[in-house]
Amino acid sequence: MMGFALEQLAGYIPDAVLRDKVRRAMKDPISPVGRRESNPGRDTQCELYVAAICKRAGLSPQFAEPDIICRLGDTRYGLAVKRLQSVDRFQERFRKCCDQIDKSGLPGYAVMDLSLAANPENIPVTIPVEDRRFDTFVAGWCHKEFGSRFQWMKEAMRGREVRGVIVLTHFIQYKEGPKSWGLRSFTWLLDLSPDNMRRTREFKAFSAEFEKGLPTGPSTPL
């Protein structure tokens, strides 16, 4: 993830800003397990990763409130990035995203990294990447967690400028071949205004561009 971020952002983000972000990203322990209340290093790493996706997609990201501002055509969007350490805190973290986006005065997206919430012990996945059972399991888990909260999210963002949710999850997974382990990433995009034609058009346009920046291939719609 850091390699991808540096590849995309070096020479684009001002050196002093990027150096500060990288220093912060290196401050956490190697394992995320056992330090659940605060992981500022991994929070920063997640912001770098999302900014790198936006840069690769041609969305011109900058680090600014809410966390990242990017541009599609003449419209600027604010991305509020949060890592969830437990699904029990989902509502609290989503509300913070909404508050940050409102404060920025821009339309925007809540970016939620569920890696630790989905796999709290950070256990490597031994099902090979080539075996699609794991993909089905992860997609089912996300459908369950977000399907049960969809109506609540629609109500929570009513009157706000939040356009949708971008869901990220990452797992260490077994791969066949000489490099036997690697990072397996999933991305989903969720439209929170399916009954509003204008906002849905905005969401589809933004999603189509954002997906172009993914280092892991096309996303899966929730």
C-alpha positions, 0 to 999 in steps of 0.5 A: 500500500505504501509503495503504491501511494509513494509511486502515485504521490511522489512528485505530485504532493509537495515534498514537505507534506508527503514527508510529514505523512510518511513519518506519521504512517511509520509511527504505529507498531507493526501489528494493528492488534492490541492497540484498538483505540488509536492507530494514527499511523494506519489512519495516515496510511489509509489517507495516503492510499485513498489519495493515491487512488484519486491521483491515479484516477486523474481526480487531482487530490490534495490533503485538506479538510475533510481529509482529501479534496479531489476534483471531477470536472468543475466540481470539487468533492471532499473525502472523509476517511475513517478506519473502523476498528469495530462495526459497533462504532460504525454510526459514530464514525459515519456521523463524524464523516458527515460532520467533516464533509458538512464543515468543508462546504463541499459535496463528498463521500465517507470512505470507511476502511473495515479491515480491522473490523472484519478481521480483528485478529489480523489473521492471514487468509489461507484460502488461495486467491484463485479460490473465489469462496473467500470473495463470496464470504467477504461480499456477504459480510459487507452486504450484511453489515451495510444492508442492515444500516442502509436506511439509517445512513440515508436518514443520517445524511438527510439534508447533508452533502454526503453522496455515498460511501466507499468501503475498503477492506484489506486482508493478507492472503495466500497466493500460489507461486513463488510469492506465497503471500500478498495483500488482497483488497476489496472496494465497494461504492454505495449510493446513498441517494438512489431516489435522487436522479441528479445525485445518482448521476453524480455518484455514478460519474464519480464512481466510474472515475474513482474505479479507474484509480484502483490498483486492485481491479474493478470494484463490486457494487453493494 
